Amino acid sequence: METLGIWIAALLTLAIGSLLWRQNPLYRLAEHILVGFTAGHLVVINFFNVKNFGIEPMVKGGMWINIVPIIIGLLFYFRFSRRYAWLTRIPLAYFFGLSGAIGITGALDASIRQQIIATVKPLYEPEIIWGFIPHLNINNIIILVGTITTLAYFFMTRPHKGITGGMAYVGRFFIMVTLGARFGAVVMSRLSLLIDRLYFILHDCLKIL
């Protein structure tokens, strides 16, 4: 049974990879299988989530407050009724409001507060480390210079001349390095996925490696 599963996984991998050649029935079949299995997996997970965290604590533990989210979730099914379809607006409004509030709070903390804290670091370390004399913290200096010069690059209310122009010029290099590092990380992550699939086919399936 394990061997059958390995061969099915290898064939599906090759079917997905056949898209590099062109659109073909094998790729569409693998795509439909992936979407179908994903949908079925989500249905099973959500069913057991409702059962384990909603119904069982309510029935066995007396947490009848769980009936509220269950009712809110059931309101989604009124989408199939023309007469009562308006009831689906209630859970939608609840979920959009809740996700918006959580998203704004998280964005303010991660995008502003944490970034400021990570930028405002001490540039000078007074304590002696590994027997050396107090020293400048090069990493924190680079972070501070990169932040200020990058902000200067996007300062559009006046021409980039003089000090502002010099800072913007340096900031452009920091932007290029950052984008290059991000692009390199994306390429490496995709290559690691490709290498993993090739190793799976050659080692687990064909027993070549």
C-alpha angles and dihedrals in degrees: 000000000000091000090052090052091050092051093047090051091048093049092048090049091053091045091054091045091053087078086080086070098044143292108304141161093257092058092047091049092052090045092053091047090052093049092046095049091045092052092047092047092052091049091053093045093049091047093055091042090057091044098046101035102027116028103028096050088047096050100035102028101034094240094148091164085082088075089077098065090039091056091045090053093047090056088072090071091066085079086087091061120075092201098051100027089113089072090073088070090072097064091037091055090047095050095043092049094047095045091045093052093047091045094051092047092048093045093051091049098042100035100039116012099040092042091053091048091049091050100046098069128146111270093200126052109208097187122086113249123199091346094303126126121258110291144188117266101237095188094055091047091053091048092050094046092046093050095048096044093045090052088049090055090060093046098114103165093089136026118276097250134131116356092351091052092050092049091048090050091054090044090056090061091051089051092050092049091048094049091045092051091048092049091047091051091051092049092048092049091051092046091050089055090049092048091049092053093046091049090049092053096043098039109028098030109029096023090221098130 
